[in-house]
Amino acid sequence: MAIDLLPWELRVGDVVPFDDHIGRPIADIHAVGPGHRARRLILAGLPPLTTRRKLRIYRATQRLSD
């Protein structure tokens, strides 16, 4: 499911889509910047990405069984 999240709402395992139509999972997250509101994302096969604004990601959702 695609959702727009602020940096501090991101989780390890969320998938970040890129222009090459390949989604890369977030392997690690570090708080950076003033007030630690920005996040440095460690992605597979790419240099670290720092984000301070909303980011569209894909997150797996699971339904709880009765």
C-alpha positions as CSV (number, residue, x, y, z in Angstrom):
1,M,0.0,0.0,0.0
2,A,1.5,3.4,-1.0
3,I,1.4,6.1,1.7
4,D,3.0,9.5,2.3
5,L,4.9,9.7,5.6
6,L,6.9,12.2,7.5
7,P,10.5,11.2,8.2
8,W,9.9,10.3,11.8
9,E,7.1,7.9,10.8
10,L,9.3,5.7,8.6
11,R,10.2,2.1,9.6
12,V,12.9,-0.3,8.7
13,G,11.4,-2.5,6.0
14,D,9.4,0.2,4.3
15,V,10.1,0.2,0.5
16,V,11.1,3.5,-1.2
17,P,10.3,3.6,-5.0
18,F,12.8,5.2,-7.4
19,D,12.6,6.6,-11.0
20,D,14.0,3.3,-12.3
21,H,10.8,1.6,-11.1
22,I,12.6,-0.5,-8.5
23,G,11.6,-0.3,-4.9
24,R,14.4,-0.5,-2.3
25,P,13.7,-1.5,1.3
26,I,15.0,0.7,4.1
27,A,17.7,-1.3,5.9
28,D,18.5,1.3,8.7
29,I,17.4,4.7,9.8
30,H,19.4,7.4,11.7
31,A,18.0,10.6,13.1
32,V,20.0,13.7,11.9
33,G,19.9,17.4,11.8
34,P,18.5,20.1,14.2
35,G,16.1,18.5,16.6
36,H,16.7,15.1,15.0
37,R,13.7,15.6,12.7
38,A,15.5,14.6,9.5
39,R,16.2,10.9,8.8
40,R,19.2,9.4,7.0
41,L,18.0,6.2,5.3
42,I,20.3,3.4,4.5
43,L,19.1,1.6,1.3
44,A,20.4,-1.5,-0.4
45,G,22.8,-0.7,-3.2
46,L,22.5,3.1,-2.9
47,P,24.3,5.8,-1.0
48,P,22.5,7.1,2.1
49,L,19.5,9.3,1.5
50,T,18.6,12.2,3.9
51,T,14.9,13.3,4.0
52,R,13.3,16.2,5.8
53,R,9.9,16.1,4.1
54,K,7.1,13.7,3.3
55,L,8.2,10.6,1.4
56,R,6.0,8.2,-0.6
57,I,6.7,4.7,0.5
58,Y,5.2,1.3,0.2
59,R,4.4,-0.6,3.4
60,A,3.2,-4.2,3.7
61,T,0.0,-4.5,5.6
62,Q,-1.3,-7.6,7.3
63,R,-4.8,-8.4,8.5
64,L,-5.4,-9.9,11.8
65,S,-7.1,-13.3,11.7
66,D,-10.1,-14.0,13.9
